[in-house]
Amino acid sequence: MFKQFFLSIKLALRSLTINKGRTVLTLGGIVIGILSVIVVTSSGQGVKEYILGQVGSFGNDIIQVETKVPATDKTSSANATGQAQGIQITTLKIADGEALKKIPNIDKFAPIDIGQSLATYQDQNKQAMIFGTGPDYALIDGANKLAQGSFYSQGDDNGLAQVVVIGSDIKDALFGNQEALGQTIKIKGLNFRVIGVLQKRGAVTFFNYDELIYMPVQTLQKKILGIDYVRMIMLKVKDANLIDVTAADVADVLKRQHKTPKPEQEDFSVSTIQEAQKIIGDVFGTINILLLALTSISLVVGGVGIMNVMYVSVVERTFEIGLRKAVGATAADIRNQFLLEAIFITLLGGVVGILLGYLISLLLSYVISNAGFNINFPVTLSSILLATGFSMATGIIFGFYPAYKASQLSPMEALRKE
């Protein structure tokens, strides 16, 4: 039995080496399919880990309150589309943050508003994102570190002081190698004194913090935007182990503040960092499955190519099949020989595809890191096993029928074909 099986392996390998051109062409589809599986899983995992890491950089003790279109879920497309189309939710106020700070486990809060404006210094101009927030934001977001100067105070916020803290890219664009501290920049015709310059931070979830200008939130509201509401409130808790309970307390307080006892009336959403990470993980999991489904089409195409080649091989070697049967080969021996040929092709294609996928993943990591994003595209054991499984399944599924047809040929009819 084993002797016959090893003979089938030997004959299968000999056939593949004799028909090198056909074997290489057949390999192409499988290599592309396996390469696609490796690159898709690697890039998906890399981007997922990058975004989760960036979100986690805020710490595991953060609760975020955002505005939400009533009667929609906070993660729904209806909410996102509604706000993108201009639905303004104006009920979230700084006073809400002050009420939330009275919750025993809340340590600090920072109301946040965002605007855009042209910042000018002498003859230098820079379109910038204006990030209005409270002074405690510097303590909540520990990744924001000062290179020079200081952050503004609560007195600056309450007094509508015209002071700013600028990101490193803003400093470079407006001041170059000059000293920025103490200088005055113009925003919407008003003079703002630079009291702080932040260390270079880079992009966080593709949002460049180095191009932000921070100013007291009440200054931004009253002197730039002309509003009295905020877009979100960030809360820092004292005990991260109680964050879920605290998030529920936050929601209860806001329901009373906004007089929205029914869920469909709520115009706010409450999220923890852990919840945000879970949502991101689920989204990327779904995206990766869809991408894998699309890349599997190339494997199906490669499998069809294998089936066609095996059919041609069966026709060309009909006499050989008849001769082997005439000298004692069984139908199982013939089937195994042709099935092994298909499996060997897909396994070889799998190995080449995995190697090329690994090299492309390394290249992508290098290119992306040079673009300023610290993203690594790992080729994991699970992706290798998945690619190997795909290649094996393709060989068996698409190689079985031609192998079966070859095994059913009558010896007499096969010999007459010659």
N, C-alpha and C positions, 0 to 999 in steps of 0.2 A: 504493500500500500504506500509506504513512505517512498519507496524506490520510484513508483509511478508518479508520485506527486513531485519529487525532485526532478524527474525527467520532464514533467510539464513546465516547471520553472525554467529549466535549461533551454527548452525549445522556445518558450515565450521570450526569453532574453535574446536568443539567437535571432529570432524573427525581428525584434526591435532594432538590433544592431545591423542587420542586413538592409533594412529599409530606413536608413538614417534620415533621409529627407522627409519622408512621410511622418516619422516619429517627431521630428523637430516641429513641423507644422502643426501637428496635433497638440504638442506641448504648449503652443502659444496661447490658445484659449484658456487652458487650465492655469498657466502662469499668471495671466492677466487677472483671472478671477480670484486666485489665492492672494496675489499682491493687493488687490482691491480690499479684500477682507482684512488683511493685516493693517493696511494704511488707514482704513476707516475706523477700525477698533482702536488703533493707536492714537489717531488724532482726536477721536471722540473722548477717549480716556484722558488725554493730555489737556484738552480744553476744559473738560469737566473738573479735573483736579486743580487747574489754574483758577477757575472762577470760584470754586469752593474755598480754595486757599485765600483768595482775595476777600471774599465775604467774611471768612473766619478771622481775617486780620483785624477786624473791628473788635474782636473778643467775643466770648460766649456769654457775656453779661449785659447784652444790649437788647432792648425792646424798641421797636420802631412803630410809630403811629403815623398813618398816611390818610389822606382824603380818599374817598371812594364814592362812586356814583351809587345812590340808593337803589335797592332792589337788585343789585348785582353782586356776584362773588368777587372777592378781592383779587383773585387770580384769573378771573374770566376775561375773555376777549371783549365782552360788552363793556366792562369797566374801563379797560385800556382804550378801546375805540372811542368811548364816550368822552373821556378826558382829552384824548388826542384831537377830537373834533371840536373841542372848545367848551365842554361843559365845565363850568367853574364851581367848585365847592368852596364856599367862603365861610364855613362855620367853625373851622379849626383855628383856635386863637392861642395867643401866648398865655392867656388866663387858664386855658385847659392844661398847659404844662405846669403852671403853678399849683393847680388843683391836684394833678397827678403826683407832684413831688411830696404831697402830704401822705401818700401811701407809705407805710413803714419800711418796705424793702426798696423803695426808690431812693437812690443816692443823689443823682444829678439829672438835669434835663436840658436839652438844647432845641429851641424852636428853629426851623429852617425855612427860608425863602430863597428862591433862585431867580436871577434876572440876567440879562445880557446888555452890554453897553460897550462903547468905544472908550478905552482908557488912553489918555494923552499925557506925554511928558515932553515939553519943548517941541521938537519937530518929529518925535517918535509916536506912532499910534499902534494900538493893539486891541483887536476885538477880544473881549474877555467875558467869561462867565462870572457873574457877581454872586457870591455865596454869602447870604445874610444869615447869621446865626448868633446865638448867645455866647457869652464868654466861657461857659462850661464846656463848649464843644471841644476846646483844646484838651480838656481832661477826659472827655468821653472817647474821642478818637485818638488813641495813643500813638497811631502811626504818623500823625501830623506833628512834626518836630521843628522847632525854630532853629534857624541857622544864625539869625541876628535879631536883636530887639525883643519885643514882648507881644503877647496877645492883648487885646483890649479888655477893659474891666466892665463890671455891671454898671458902674457909674457912667462909662462911655456910652453904653447901650441906652440907659434911661435918659441921658442928656442929649441923645441924638448926635453924638460926636462924629465929626467927619474925619475918621481915621480908618486905615486899612492895613491888613496884613496880606502880603502878596506871595504867590507861588514863585518857584525858581525860574520858570520859563517867562513869566511876566517880568520879573526882574531883569533877565537877560535881554528881553525884547525892548524894554523901555530905557534901561540904564546901562546895558552892556557891562563894562568893567568899572563903571562909576559906583560910588556909594549910593545906596537907595534909601537908607534910614534917614528920616528927617526931611526927605524931599517931598514935594507936593505934586500930585497927579490930578488931572481933571477927568471927572466922570459926569456926563450930562451937564456940563457947564459949572459944576461945583468943584471946589478945591478939597482934596483929601490928602492928609498927611500920612506918609508911610511910617508905621511904628514897628513893623516886623517883617522879616523875610523868612520863608519856610525852607527847610532842607528839601532837596530833590527827592521826590517820592515815586514818580512814574504813574503809569495808568493802573487803576484798580477797576476790574471788570470793564476794561476798555474806556474808562472815564478818567481823563488826565487831570489829576489834582494839581499838577504844577502850573496849569493855566488858569487857576482860580484866583480871584481877588476876594478876600474875606472882609466883611464889614459888619458892624453891629446891626442886628436884624431890624431893630426899630428905625435905624437910620435908613436902611434900604427900603423899608415899608413906606415911611412918611416922606422921604426926600427924593427917592428915585422911582419907586413903583406906584405910589399913591394908593396903597391898600392897607387893610388892617387885619389880614388873616395870614396864616402860614400854610405851607404845603405839607410839612411833616414835623414830627417831634421825635427826637431821639432821647431815650431814657437809659440810664445806667443803673443797674440794680446792685444792692449791697451783697446779696447772697445768690450766686448763680444757680445753686441747687433748688432755689424756690422760684425760678424764673417763670415756669408755666403757671403757677398759682398767681404770681404777680401780674402776669399778662391778663389773666382773668379779672383780677382786681382793676386793672387799667381799663378794660372794656366796660366794667360796671360803672366806674366813675364817669367815663365819657358818655355812657347812655343817660346818666342823670344830667350831666352838663348840657348835652344836646337834646334832651327830652325825646329820646328815640327808644322807647321800651320794646318795640317790635323789631325783629331782625331786618325786615324789608325796609325799615325806615333809616337804618344806620348809614351815616355818611362818612364813616371812618373805618379803617381796618387796623388791627393790632397783630404784629408779627414779631417773633423772636428770631435771632440769628440761626438757631437750630432748625426752625421751621423753614426759613428761607433756603437753607442748605438742602433740606429734604426735598423741597419743591424743585430746586435746581437739579438735584440728583435724579428725580423722577422724570423731569423733562428731557434730560440728556439720555436717560435710559430708553425712553420712547424714540427719540431721534436716532439713536444708534441702531435700534431694531429696524426702523424704517430704512436707514442707509444700508444695513446688511441685507435687507430684503431686495433692495435695488441692485446691490453688487452681486447678489446671487444669480441675477439674470445672466451675467457674463459666464458664470460657472455652468449654467444650463446650456448656453451656446457652446462652451467647450465640450460639454458632455455629448451634445448632438454631433459635434465634430468627431469625437471618439467613436460614437456609434456608426457613423458613416464610414470611417476608416476601417473599423472592424468588419463591417459588411463587405467592403472591397477586399479586405484580407481573406475573408472566408471564401469569396468567389475565386480569387486568384489561387488559393491553396486547396481547392476542392480535391484534386488528385492526391495531395499529401494526406488529407484527412482520410480519404478512402484507403490509401496504402497503410496508414497507421491502424485503422480499424481491421484491415485484412490480416495484419500480423498480431492482433490481439488487444489493441487499445479499446477501452470501453468508452461509452458515451460520456461518462463522468470525466475520463482522462482528457478527451477532446474539449469538453466544456471548460475544465480547469485551465487548460493551456491558453485558450482565448480570453478567458476571464482574467487570468493572471497578467496577460499582456495589457489589458485595459487598466488594471490596478497599478501595474508598474509605471505606465505612462502618467497616471494621475499622481502617484506618489512622487515621481521625479519632478513633475510640474509643481507639486506642493512644496517640495524642498527649494526649488529655484524661486518660486513665488515668495516663500517665507524670507529667503535671503535678500531678495530685491526689496521686499516690503520693509525689512529691517534697515537696509541702507537708505531707502527713501525717507523713513521715519527719522533717521539720524540727520539727514539733509534738511528736512523740514524744521527740526529742532534748532539746527544751526542758523538757518535763514531767519526764523522767527525771533531767536535770541538776539541776532544782530539788528533786528527791527525795533528792539527795546522791550520785548515781552519775554518774561522768564517762563516760557512754556516748554515742558519736556514731553515728547511723544514716546511713551514707553511701549515696547513690544513685550507684552506680558505672556506668561505661560498659558493663560486661558485663551488668548488670541491665537497662539500657535496651535493649541489643541483644537480650537474651533476650525482653523484653516485646514489642519490635518484631517479632521473629521469630514469637512466638506469635500476634500479631494478624494478621500476613501469612498465616501458615499457616491460621489459622481462616477468614479470608476466602476463600482459594483452595479449601480443602477443602470448606467448607459452601456456597460459592457456585457451585462448578463444576457440580454436577448440575442445579440449576434452570436455569443458563445453557445447559447442553447440551440440556436438554429444550426450551428456547425456540428454540434453533438448529435443532431437528429438525422444527419445525412446518411443515406444507405451506402455501404461500402461498394456495392456493385455499380450503383448510379454514379458515385464519386469517381470510381476508376474509369468508367466509360467517358467522363468529361475530358480526359486526356486524349 
